[in-house]
């Protein structure tokens, strides 16, 4: 009796099919994108830094136990935004010259307590953040996020009062215009210069 040969399966096209499936999954799969804190790093210059009054510095420290100290007092993270707003918006003195003014003036849009022992003006208010080498990165990011929320709230309030829209919407409209609308540009710069985001980060140290 003749021996029967096993039929062969043509697998030549299997590689092509597998390759097409791989491309399909790569194209259709949603990949997580790392989020971060949008900040512009200061450029190194040879200029002598100006002398800053201690009252214009809002000191924040995060120790190795991830505890928050604000002006040397322990504070819960949920209270940081309001504390930062109170400091930035104090308006207790004269600010640096604004783009539309040749000399410094008092903050006529601030709604703070005008405490002479606190910050003079939003454009002089510096928030200094210091962290320990053992501080968890997630805690550091949370602190930065609360500070950004403080600036956003102040900018939104002023923009609503002056232009009838929040700064978030105003800035988005400017972006949607391709950053070419001169009127929107002027409004965005006005709000940003009124509440400039001044956050100073120190190198991690040993915070007790």
C-alpha positions as a printed NumPy array, in Angstrom:
array([[  0.   ,   0.   ,   0.   ],
       [  1.411,   3.42 ,  -0.945],
       [  2.477,   5.634,   1.917],
       [  0.306,   8.734,   2.379],
       [  2.181,  12.046,   2.775],
       [  0.901,  14.526,   5.316],
       [ -0.467,  17.645,   3.635],
       [  1.632,  20.762,   4.299],
       [  0.143,  24.019,   5.494],
       [  1.323,  27.054,   3.644],
       [  2.36 ,  29.486,   6.398],
       [  4.065,  31.952,   4.117],
       [  1.425,  34.638,   4.611],
       [  1.221,  34.261,   8.428],
       [  4.143,  36.631,   8.971],
       [  2.445,  39.298,   6.877],
       [ -0.775,  38.91 ,   8.838],
       [  1.063,  39.128,  12.176],
       [  2.88 ,  42.267,  10.975],
       [ -0.387,  43.929,   9.938],
       [ -1.972,  43.086,  13.299],
       [  1.017,  44.598,  15.097],
       [  0.67 ,  47.835,  13.137],
       [ -3.072,  47.891,  13.833],
       [ -2.584,  47.621,  17.611],
       [  0.187,  50.238,  17.625],
       [ -2.007,  52.71 ,  15.77 ],
       [ -5.198,  52.141,  17.753],
       [ -3.767,  51.744,  21.272],
       [ -3.97 ,  54.791,  23.531],
       [ -0.708,  55.356,  25.384],
       [ -0.371,  57.255,  28.639],
       [  1.466,  60.551,  28.413],
       [  3.491,  61.752,  31.374],
       [  2.13 ,  64.942,  32.853],
       [  4.303,  67.615,  34.385],
       [  4.395,  71.1  ,  35.769],
       [  4.77 ,  73.788,  33.1  ],
       [  7.576,  76.026,  34.3  ],
       [ 10.191,  78.111,  32.551],
       [ 13.646,  77.729,  34.016],
       [ 15.552,  80.887,  34.798],
       [ 18.49 ,  81.637,  32.538],
       [ 21.955,  81.889,  34.067],
       [ 23.214,  85.487,  34.009],
       [ 26.058,  87.481,  35.522],
       [ 23.715,  90.097,  36.913],
       [ 23.728,  90.721,  40.648],
       [ 20.344,  89.615,  42.069],
       [ 18.325,  92.43 ,  43.63 ],
       [ 17.942,  92.669,  47.378],
       [ 14.584,  91.201,  48.409],
       [ 12.784,  92.113,  51.61 ],
       [ 12.118,  89.133,  53.849],
       [  8.415,  89.998,  54.033],
       [  8.167,  89.511,  50.26 ],
       [  9.278,  85.876,  50.526],
       [  6.758,  83.139,  51.299],
       [  8.873,  80.264,  52.594],
       [  7.617,  76.707,  52.047],
       [  9.561,  73.669,  53.237],
       [  8.821,  69.96 ,  52.791],
       [ 10.695,  67.758,  55.245],
       [ 11.79 ,  64.136,  54.95 ],
       [  8.497,  63.003,  56.496],
       [  6.607,  64.777,  53.671],
       [  5.276,  67.319,  56.155],
       [  4.596,  70.847,  54.961],
       [  6.02 ,  73.846,  56.824],
       [  4.858,  77.29 ,  55.736],
       [  6.649,  80.202,  57.365],
       [  8.057,  77.679,  59.888],
       [  4.591,  76.437,  60.879],
       [  3.071,  73.072,  59.971],
       [  0.24 ,  73.3  ,  57.457],
       [ -2.058,  70.838,  55.712],
       [ -1.739,  70.679,  51.932],
       [ -5.43 ,  71.573,  51.519],
       [ -4.785,  74.952,  53.187],
       [ -1.764,  75.906,  51.069],
       [ -3.651,  77.476,  48.143],
       [ -5.573,  79.907,  50.34 ],
       [ -2.434,  80.794,  52.304],
       [ -0.565,  81.509,  49.07 ],
       [ -3.42 ,  83.669,  47.76 ],
       [ -3.446,  85.677,  50.974],
       [  0.289,  86.334,  50.642],
       [  0.34 ,  87.129,  46.911],
       [ -2.768,  89.325,  47.03 ],
       [ -1.839,  91.218,  50.206],
       [ -0.959,  94.496,  48.458],
       [  0.655,  96.092,  51.487],
       [  3.047,  98.424,  49.69 ],
       [  4.471,  99.639,  46.391],
       [  5.212,  97.259,  43.543],
       [  7.79 ,  97.206,  40.773],
       [  7.039,  99.366,  37.704],
       [  4.349,  97.804,  35.502],
       [  4.554,  97.796,  31.683],
       [  2.097, 100.69 ,  31.408],
       [  3.617, 102.669,  34.3  ],
       [  7.054, 104.243,  34.664],
       [  7.138, 104.016,  38.449],
       [  5.96 , 101.528,  41.018],
       [  2.516, 101.963,  42.516],
       [  0.201, 100.391,  45.052],
       [ -1.885,  97.428,  43.94 ],
       [ -5.339,  98.854,  43.182],
       [ -6.756,  95.435,  42.216],
       [ -5.532,  93.455,  45.235],
       [ -8.181,  92.379,  47.723],
       [ -5.88 ,  91.301,  50.541],
       [ -5.484,  92.609,  54.07 ],
       [ -2.772,  95.141,  53.081],
       [ -0.737,  93.914,  56.021],
       [  2.511,  95.97 ,  56.149],
       [  4.288,  92.869,  57.474],
       [  3.366,  90.808,  54.392],
       [  4.08 ,  91.173,  50.665],
       [  4.096,  94.64 ,  49.101],
       [  2.706,  93.718,  45.687],
       [  1.989,  90.624,  43.561],
       [  4.962,  91.455,  41.327],
       [  7.242,  91.428,  44.358],
       [  5.763,  88.369,  46.08 ],
       [  8.189,  85.443,  45.819],
       [  7.214,  81.907,  46.797],
       [ 10.3  ,  79.925,  47.815],
       [  9.972,  76.133,  47.879],
       [ 12.56 ,  73.998,  49.651],
       [ 12.43 ,  70.215,  49.833],
       [ 14.395,  67.498,  51.58 ],
       [ 16.396,  64.9  ,  49.662],
       [ 14.055,  62.25 ,  51.068],
       [ 10.844,  64.091,  50.119],
       [  8.547,  62.018,  47.9  ],
       [  8.284,  63.445,  44.401],
       [  4.501,  63.098,  44.45 ],
       [  4.277,  65.377,  47.494],
       [  6.527,  67.954,  45.832],
       [  4.331,  67.924,  42.702],
       [  1.19 ,  68.316,  44.845],
       [  2.676,  71.397,  46.517],
       [  3.562,  72.93 ,  43.145],
       [  0.061,  72.169,  41.87 ],
       [ -1.564,  74.009,  44.797],
       [  0.642,  77.047,  44.132],
       [ -0.317,  77.065,  40.453],
       [ -3.972,  76.824,  41.483],
       [ -3.49 ,  79.939,  43.631],
       [ -2.16 ,  81.95 ,  40.694],
       [ -4.888,  80.61 ,  38.413],
       [ -7.613,  81.668,  40.844],
       [ -6.197,  85.19 ,  41.19 ],
       [ -5.76 ,  85.592,  37.426],
       [ -9.244,  84.281,  36.707],
       [-10.758,  86.711,  39.197],
       [ -8.981,  89.744,  37.773],
       [ -9.685,  88.753,  34.173],
       [-13.378,  88.275,  34.977],
       [-13.516,  91.736,  36.539],
       [-11.663,  93.516,  33.723],
       [-12.694,  91.581,  30.618],
       [-15.804,  89.62 ,  31.588],
       [-14.157,  86.229,  31.087],
       [-11.821,  83.998,  33.052],
       [ -8.117,  84.056,  32.315],
       [ -8.281,  80.358,  31.422],
       [-10.825,  81.115,  28.671],
       [ -8.971,  84.25 ,  27.62 ],
       [ -5.682,  82.396,  27.208],
       [ -7.383,  79.561,  25.313],
       [ -8.987,  82.056,  22.921],
       [ -5.565,  83.578,  22.3  ],
       [ -4.105,  80.133,  21.552],
       [ -7.023,  79.337,  19.238],
       [ -6.218,  82.508,  17.273],
       [ -2.773,  81.115,  16.561],
       [ -1.373,  83.663,  19.014],
       [ -1.909,  86.345,  16.375],
       [ -4.794,  88.345,  17.87 ],
       [ -3.156,  91.537,  19.153],
       [ -6.087,  92.478,  21.386],
       [ -6.121,  89.096,  23.112],
       [ -2.343,  89.166,  23.436],
       [ -2.489,  92.5  ,  25.236],
       [ -5.15 ,  91.232,  27.64 ],
       [ -3.238,  88.025,  28.408],
       [ -0.012,  89.953,  29.092],
       [ -1.93 ,  92.422,  31.255],
       [ -3.251,  89.676,  33.534],
       [  0.082,  87.839,  33.637],
       [  1.991,  90.992,  34.57 ],
       [ -0.587,  91.822,  37.237],
       [ -0.088,  88.427,  38.866],
       [  3.322,  87.178,  37.681],
       [  4.073,  83.6  ,  38.653],
       [  7.204,  83.887,  40.809],
       [  8.105,  80.509,  42.313],
       [ 11.677,  79.826,  43.374],
       [ 12.849,  76.217,  43.812],
       [ 15.885,  75.479,  45.962],
       [ 18.16 ,  72.492,  45.562],
       [ 17.007,  69.602,  47.818],
       [ 18.677,  69.785,  51.224],
       [ 18.303,  68.144,  54.622],
       [ 15.116,  69.733,  55.962],
       [ 14.453,  68.705,  59.541]])
